[in-house]
């Protein structure tokens, strides 16, 4: 569902689950994200980076519903500059894919304030769910810290 100016929850996964590539390459991910968002602005309402996937809640600018171009550029730029080179299938190689990310991502259009709160909380509590920390504020790769500073 494409809603201009809408708010969305996303899950974006690496192709090979179980590793820690996103944490090892966190500086590359951050710089890639910043460059894409500079060119294609969004309001990041929440985000968490885990070892092999990430979640985000974004609000797009009024009149803009193209979140796909943002994720495509984040994934392709990260892949282009990442030193990790997994084995790729012949199908992916023919398409110029490096095999780092899953081809697709999951999105959910936020419907109301309650839905928004549930998904922001999901982002912040995801490291606890995965057993990485005991409390959300202990995870360094989350907008939870931004929320704590603003409180």
Secondary structure, DSSP 8 states (H G I E B T S, - for coil): ---TT-EEEEEEEBSSTTS-HHHHTHHHHHHHHHHHHHHS-EEEEEEEE-SSEEEEEEEE-TT---HHHHHHHHHHHHHHH-S------HHHHHTT--SSB-S--EEEE--SHHHHHHHHHHHHHHHHHTTS-SSGGG-SSBTHHHHHHH-
